[in-house]
Amino acid sequence: MAKVCDAKESLPAVGSCAFCLNYFTDPVTIDCGHNFCRSCITFYWQKLDTNFPCPQCKETSTERNLRPNRQLANVIEIAKSLQLSKRLQEDNLCEEHGKKVKLFCAEDWRLLCVGCDRSQDHKSHHVTPMEEAAEEYKEKFESHLTSLRKELDDIFKYKCSEQKKAKELKLETVIKKQKIILEFEELHQFLNEEQRVLLSMLEQEEEEILQRFRERMTQLEEQSLSLNQLILEIEKKCQHSDIELLKDVKDSLNRYQEREIPKPEATSTEGKMCLQLSYPRQTIILRKLMKKLGETHYTELEWWTKYTRYAVDVTLDPETAHPQIILSNDRKSVQHRDTAMKMPDIPEGFDASISVLGCHGITTGRHYWEVKVGDATDWAFGVCKDSVSRNEKIALSPGNGYWALGLWKGKEYLAFTSCKIFLLVKPKIIGIFVDYEAGKVSFYNVDEKSHLFTFTDNFVGTLRPYFSPGVNTGSQNTGALKIQPVLDWE
């Protein structure tokens, strides 16, 4: 548009006679190639009989050769017409009648003057004042803006959904990798190659799905850019004067109404993992492994992405603490002191076991908290019935009302079931998730983001968090159990 305007501005310069400085009148070309009005060059040469110089370049010719330049004459007429049209537009005048435009014809989509309205061409047409028409079409443009902004908002929501699914896919992949590694370590050397193949296939599958995410995000970005450009164009259109807004209103509305943006489709994260093993025994073992993986990895992902929203603020109850237990000022940390202190007789306190309960009572719903075991070499914690005896030595087991994990003699991590189940990992931070209605107490390795053990039972009555920092004899177990804030993993 800028180049067209520059060309219009330069027409008077290139279409003017260098002698009279006006538009050419009956333009002629002399031998040197320059153009002049016929009357101007004739006047300039009127007293000469030979050696006729050019008024512009001073080149002389022996004869008075004047060649009519009809093409230039046509160009000059067009330039004059454009100049007139420009003047009419600047003054908002009708090109046909030269009168001020004040009306708008809805059938022909054009501005009219009073003379146009009285003509036969618009006699039966719907003609309204220019201001009313501009207001009507401005409302139509604004309705399109509302629709376009909603489409842009929908795309933003789709982008957020896709990004969240991509994060969940990565978390799921991490969990799968960890589970695969743990299971394959138990299958020893003959499954090492299958482990490598499975991980490679999983990574390839992840990359393929992530590639689909990237392609979808690129498409959404392009659609967002297109909508933003369209919105800016309409907003700019609505800021124009009534005349400018109505000049090409038909084409603009058709373009906005006919445009189509495909509805974004959510990217599927479902993958297809298949394995081919050489030996029947390996095939059977690996199938069992994958069946187990399929049953557990969604639970682990659910813990990682959703269960932490059930985090509760657990604090230690000093009324239940054994006399040789030290609680921190914020009642978030517990450890055992070497020597007994004279403490007041508290009926609710443990006096035969180095233990303390949390203040948080559980009678319904889901609850999650995390405990950092640090350098402690002997400990146990989980949940217990609020009604457990506190005046007798404790045998940790679900049958006695305790659902707990622990570290024994600094090297054996175990779940305190009726037969004691030993764990193969050494967690530093453990998450405890209690689903009262489901009858489950689950423990998780927060560092490795993996499942450790789940107790299943039927709960009756109130449950409370249970902590035992272990005995610190001869300063051999100076570490503390610390309740730490739960991070918002999502």
C-alpha positions in Angstrom: 0.0 0.0 0.0 2.9 2.3 0.8 4.4 1.8 -2.6 1.1 2.5 -4.4 0.8 5.8 -2.4 4.4 6.7 -3.3 3.6 6.1 -7.0 0.6 8.4 -6.8 2.6 11.1 -5.1 5.3 10.9 -7.8 2.9 11.2 -10.8 2.9 15.0 -10.8 6.7 15.1 -10.9 7.2 12.6 -13.8 4.1 13.9 -15.7 5.1 17.6 -15.6 6.7 19.6 -18.3 10.2 20.8 -17.3 9.5 24.1 -19.1 6.1 25.2 -17.6 6.1 22.8 -14.6 2.5 21.8 -15.3 1.0 18.6 -16.5 1.9 18.0 -20.2 -0.4 19.5 -22.7 -0.3 17.8 -26.1 3.1 16.2 -25.2 5.8 15.8 -27.9 9.2 14.1 -27.8 12.3 15.8 -29.3 15.5 14.1 -30.7 17.3 13.8 -27.3 14.3 11.9 -25.9 12.9 14.5 -23.5 9.2 15.5 -23.5 7.6 18.9 -23.5 4.3 20.6 -24.1 4.0 21.3 -27.8 3.3 25.0 -27.1 6.2 25.2 -24.6 8.9 23.9 -27.0 7.5 25.8 -29.9 7.7 29.0 -27.9 11.3 28.1 -26.8 12.4 27.6 -30.4 10.4 30.3 -32.1 13.3 32.6 -32.9 15.7 29.8 -34.1 16.2 28.5 -37.6 18.8 25.9 -36.9 20.6 24.1 -34.0 17.6 23.6 -31.7 18.8 23.0 -28.1 16.9 20.9 -25.5 15.8 23.2 -22.6 16.5 20.3 -20.2 19.8 18.7 -21.3 21.1 21.4 -23.8 21.7 18.8 -26.5 21.1 20.4 -30.0 19.5 19.0 -33.0 19.7 20.3 -36.6 16.0 20.1 -37.3 12.8 20.9 -35.5 11.5 17.4 -35.0 8.5 17.1 -32.7 7.0 13.6 -32.4 3.6 13.4 -30.6 3.8 11.2 -27.5 0.3 9.7 -27.3 1.1 7.2 -24.6 2.4 10.0 -22.3 -0.8 11.9 -23.1 -2.9 9.0 -21.9 -0.8 8.7 -18.8 -1.4 12.4 -18.0 -5.1 11.9 -18.4 -5.0 9.0 -16.0 -2.9 11.0 -13.5 -5.4 13.9 -13.7 -8.3 11.5 -13.1 -6.5 9.9 -10.1 -5.8 13.4 -8.7 -9.4 14.3 -9.0 -10.5 11.0 -7.5 -8.1 11.6 -4.6 -9.4 15.0 -4.0 -13.0 13.7 -4.0 -12.0 11.0 -1.5 -10.3 13.4 0.8 -13.3 15.7 0.7 -15.7 12.6 1.1 -17.4 13.6 -2.2 -19.3 11.3 -4.6 -17.2 10.7 -7.7 -20.3 10.8 -9.9 -22.1 13.8 -8.5 -19.4 15.6 -6.6 -21.6 15.8 -3.5 -20.8 14.9 0.1 -21.5 11.1 0.8 -23.9 10.7 3.7 -25.7 7.4 2.9 -24.9 3.7 2.6 -26.5 1.2 0.3 -26.8 -2.3 1.9 -27.5 -4.0 -1.5 -24.5 -2.6 -3.3 -22.2 -2.2 -0.2 -21.2 1.3 -1.2 -21.4 4.9 0.1 -23.9 7.3 -1.7 -24.6 11.0 -1.9 -28.2 12.4 -2.0 -28.0 12.4 -5.8 -27.1 8.7 -5.9 -30.1 7.9 -3.6 -32.5 9.6 -6.0 -31.2 7.7 -9.1 -32.9 4.7 -10.5 -29.9 2.5 -9.6 -30.7 2.7 -5.9 -34.5 3.4 -6.0 -35.6 0.1 -4.5 -32.5 -0.5 -2.4 -32.2 -0.4 1.4 -30.4 2.9 2.0 -29.6 4.1 5.5 -27.7 7.1 6.9 -23.9 6.5 7.0 -23.7 6.8 10.8 -26.5 4.2 11.4 -24.9 1.8 8.9 -21.4 2.2 10.5 -22.9 1.5 14.0 -24.7 -1.6 12.7 -21.6 -3.1 11.0 -19.4 -2.2 14.0 -21.7 -4.4 16.1 -21.3 -7.2 13.6 -17.5 -6.9 13.8 -17.6 -6.9 17.6 -19.6 -10.1 17.6 -17.0 -11.7 15.4 -14.3 -10.5 17.9 -16.1 -12.2 20.7 -16.2 -15.5 18.8 -12.6 -15.2 17.7 -11.5 -14.5 21.3 -13.4 -17.5 22.5 -11.6 -19.7 19.9 -8.3 -18.3 21.0 -9.1 -19.1 24.6 -10.2 -22.6 23.7 -6.8 -23.2 21.9 -5.0 -21.9 25.0 -6.9 -24.5 27.1 -6.0 -27.2 24.7 -2.4 -26.2 24.8 -2.4 -26.4 28.6 -4.1 -29.8 28.5 -1.5 -31.1 26.0 1.4 -29.7 28.1 0.0 -31.4 31.2 -0.4 -34.7 29.4 3.2 -34.4 28.1 4.4 -34.0 31.7 2.3 -37.0 32.8 3.8 -39.0 30.0 7.3 -38.2 31.1 6.5 -39.1 34.7 4.9 -42.3 33.6 8.0 -43.2 31.5 10.2 -42.5 34.6 8.1 -44.9 36.6 8.1 -47.5 33.9 11.9 -47.3 33.6 12.4 -47.7 37.3 10.0 -50.7 37.6 11.6 -52.4 34.6 15.1 -52.0 36.0 14.0 -53.4 39.4 12.3 -56.4 37.9 15.0 -57.2 35.5 17.6 -57.2 38.2 15.8 -60.2 39.7 15.8 -62.1 36.4 19.7 -62.0 36.3 21.9 -62.2 33.3 19.8 -64.1 30.7 17.4 -61.1 30.6 19.9 -58.3 30.4 19.6 -58.1 26.6 15.8 -58.1 26.9 16.0 -55.3 29.4 18.1 -53.2 27.0 15.6 -53.9 24.1 12.6 -53.0 26.3 14.1 -49.7 27.5 15.1 -48.8 23.9 11.5 -49.5 22.7 10.0 -47.5 25.5 12.2 -44.5 24.8 11.4 -44.8 21.1 7.7 -45.0 21.9 8.1 -41.9 24.2 9.9 -40.0 21.5 7.2 -40.9 18.9 4.4 -39.7 21.3 6.3 -36.6 22.2 6.9 -35.9 18.5 3.1 -36.0 18.1 2.8 -33.5 21.0 5.4 -31.2 19.4 3.5 -31.4 16.1 0.2 -30.6 17.8 1.8 -27.7 19.8 3.2 -26.3 16.5 -0.3 -26.5 14.9 -1.9 -24.8 17.9 0.8 -22.1 17.8 0.0 -21.5 14.1 -3.7 -21.3 14.8 -3.1 -19.0 17.7 -1.0 -16.7 15.5 -3.7 -16.7 12.8 -6.4 -15.8 15.3 -4.3 -13.1 16.9 -3.6 -11.6 13.5 -7.3 -11.7 12.6 -8.3 -10.1 16.0 -5.7 -7.3 15.5 -7.1 -6.7 12.0 -10.7 -6.5 13.2 -9.7 -4.3 16.1 -7.9 -2.0 13.8 -10.9 -2.0 11.4 -13.2 -1.0 14.2 -11.0 2.0 15.0 -11.3 3.4 11.5 -13.6 6.1 10.6 -17.1 5.2 9.5 -16.2 5.7 5.8 -13.1 3.5 6.0 -14.9 0.9 8.0 -17.7 0.6 5.4 -15.7 0.8 2.2 -14.9 -3.0 1.9 -17.3 -4.2 4.6 -18.8 -7.0 2.4 -15.4 -8.6 1.6 -14.2 -8.3 5.1 -17.3 -9.9 6.6 -17.3 -12.7 4.1 -13.6 -13.4 4.8 -14.2 -13.5 8.6 -17.3 -15.6 8.3 -16.0 -18.1 5.7 -12.7 -18.8 7.6 -12.4 -22.2 9.2 -9.9 -23.3 11.9 -9.9 -27.1 12.5 -11.0 -28.1 16.0 -7.9 -29.2 18.0 -7.8 -32.9 18.8 -6.3 -34.2 22.0 -3.1 -36.2 21.5 -3.3 -39.8 22.6 -0.6 -41.0 25.0 -1.4 -44.6 24.6 1.6 -46.6 23.3 2.0 -50.1 22.0 4.9 -51.9 23.6 5.6 -55.4 22.2 8.5 -57.7 23.0 10.0 -60.7 21.1 12.1 -63.2 23.2 14.1 -66.1 22.0 13.2 -68.7 24.6 9.9 -69.9 25.9 10.9 -69.7 29.6 12.1 -66.1 29.1 8.8 -65.3 27.3 6.7 -66.6 30.2 8.8 -64.7 32.8 8.7 -61.5 30.9 4.9 -61.8 30.3 4.4 -62.1 34.0 6.7 -59.1 34.5 4.8 -56.9 32.0 1.4 -58.0 33.6 2.7 -56.9 37.0 4.0 -53.7 35.5 0.7 -53.0 33.9 -1.2 -53.4 37.2 1.1 -51.2 39.3 2.6 -48.4 37.2 -0.7 -46.5 37.0 -1.0 -46.6 40.8 2.5 -45.2 41.1 1.7 -42.5 38.6 -1.5 -41.7 40.4 0.4 -41.3 43.7 3.0 -39.0 42.0 0.5 -36.7 40.2 -2.7 -36.9 42.3 -2.2 -38.4 45.8 -0.1 -35.6 47.1 -3.1 -33.3 46.9 -4.3 -35.2 50.0 -1.3 -33.9 52.0 -2.1 -33.2 55.6 -0.2 -31.2 58.2 1.0 -33.9 60.7 2.5 -32.7 64.0 3.6 -34.8 67.0 1.5 -35.1 70.1 3.6 -34.5 73.2 0.9 -36.0 75.4 1.6 -39.4 73.9 5.5 -39.2 73.9 7.7 -41.6 75.8 9.7 -39.8 78.6 13.0 -40.4 76.7 11.7 -38.9 73.5 12.8 -35.4 72.4 10.4 -33.4 70.2 11.5 -30.3 68.3 9.8 -27.0 69.1 7.7 -27.1 65.9 6.7 -30.8 66.8 7.9 -32.0 63.4 11.0 -33.9 64.5 11.5 -36.8 67.0 14.6 -38.6 68.4 15.6 -40.6 71.4 17.7 -39.3 74.3 20.3 -41.5 76.0 19.1 -40.8 79.5 15.7 -40.8 81.1 14.3 -37.5 82.4 11.8 -37.1 85.2 8.5 -36.4 83.4 5.0 -35.9 84.9 2.8 -38.9 84.8 0.8 -38.6 81.5 -2.0 -41.3 81.2 -2.0 -41.1 77.3 1.8 -41.4 77.0 3.9 -44.5 76.0 5.9 -45.7 78.9 7.1 -49.2 77.6 8.0 -48.3 74.0 10.1 -45.4 72.5 7.1 -44.1 70.6 4.9 -41.0 70.0 1.7 -40.4 68.0 0.7 -37.7 65.6 -2.1 -35.3 66.5 -3.9 -36.0 63.2 -6.8 -38.4 63.7 -8.0 -40.4 60.7 -11.6 -41.7 60.6 -12.4 -41.3 56.9 -11.0 -40.1 53.5 -7.5 -40.0 52.1 -4.4 -38.6 53.9 -0.8 -38.3 52.8 2.4 -37.1 54.5 6.2 -37.6 54.2 8.9 -38.5 56.7 12.6 -38.0 56.2 14.6 -40.7 58.0 18.0 -39.1 57.3 20.9 -40.9 59.1 18.8 -42.7 61.7 19.9 -46.3 61.9 16.9 -47.7 63.8 13.3 -46.5 63.4 9.7 -47.4 62.6 6.7 -45.4 61.6 3.3 -45.6 59.8 -0.1 -45.6 61.4 -1.8 -47.3 64.3 -5.1 -47.6 66.0 -5.7 -44.8 68.5 -6.8 -47.4 71.0 -3.5 -49.4 71.1 -2.1 -50.0 74.6 0.7 -47.6 75.6 1.7 -49.4 78.8 3.0 -52.6 77.2 5.9 -53.6 74.9 5.0 -53.3 71.2 5.0 -56.0 68.6 4.5 -54.1 65.4 2.0 -55.9 63.1 -1.5 -55.2 61.6 -2.9 -57.8 64.0 -1.8 -55.6 66.9 -3.1 -52.5 65.3 0.1 -51.2 63.7 0.8 -50.7 59.9 4.4 -49.6 59.7 7.8 -49.8 57.9 11.1 -49.7 59.7 14.9 -50.1 59.6 16.4 -52.8 61.9 20.0 -52.9 63.1 20.9 -50.2 60.5 20.8 -52.5 57.5 17.4 -54.3 57.1 14.5 -52.4 55.7 11.2 -54.2 56.3 7.5 -54.1 56.4 6.1 -55.2 59.8 3.7 -57.8 58.7 3.0 -61.0 60.6 6.1 -62.6 58.9 8.2 -59.4 58.3 8.8 -58.6 54.6 12.2 -57.3 53.8 12.6 -54.4 51.2 15.4 -54.2 48.6 15.7 -50.4 48.6 17.1 -47.9 51.1 14.8 -44.9 51.1 15.7 -41.5 52.6 12.3 -39.9 52.4 9.1 -42.0 52.7 5.6 -41.0 51.8 2.7 -42.5 53.7 -0.8 -42.6 52.0 -3.8 -43.8 53.9 -7.1 -44.5 52.1 -9.5 -45.3 55.0 -12.4 -46.5 53.0 -10.3 -48.7 50.7 -8.5 -50.1 53.8 -5.0 -49.3 52.5 -1.8 -47.9 54.0 0.8 -47.4 51.2 4.4 -46.4 51.5 6.4 -44.7 48.8 10.1 -44.0 48.1 9.9 -40.2 47.5 13.4 -39.9 46.1 12.9 -42.7 43.6 9.2 -41.9 43.0 8.3 -45.5 43.4 6.0 -47.8 45.5 7.5 -49.6 48.5 4.7 -51.5 50.2 1.0 -51.5 50.8 -1.0 -52.9 53.8 -4.6 -53.9 53.1 -7.0 -54.2 56.0 -10.5 -53.3 57.3 -10.2 -50.2 59.4 -12.5 -49.6 62.4 -12.2 -46.6 64.7 -9.6 -43.8 64.6 -6.1 -44.2 63.2 -3.2 -41.9 64.1 0.3 -41.4 62.6 2.8 -43.5 64.6 6.6 -42.8 65.1 9.4 -44.6 66.8 12.9 -43.1 66.4 14.5 -46.2 67.8 16.8 -46.5 70.8 19.9 -44.3 70.9 22.2 -46.4 73.1 25.8 -45.1 73.3 25.0 -42.4 70.8 24.7 -45.0 68.0 21.4 -43.7 66.7 21.5 -39.9 66.9 19.4 -39.4 63.8 15.9 -38.0 64.0 12.6 -38.7 62.1 11.4 -35.5 60.5 8.0 -34.7 59.1 8.7 -32.6 56.0 6.4 -30.4 53.9 4.9 -32.2 50.9 6.0 -30.7 47.6 3.3 -29.9 45.0 4.6 -32.3 42.4 2.0 -31.3 39.8 
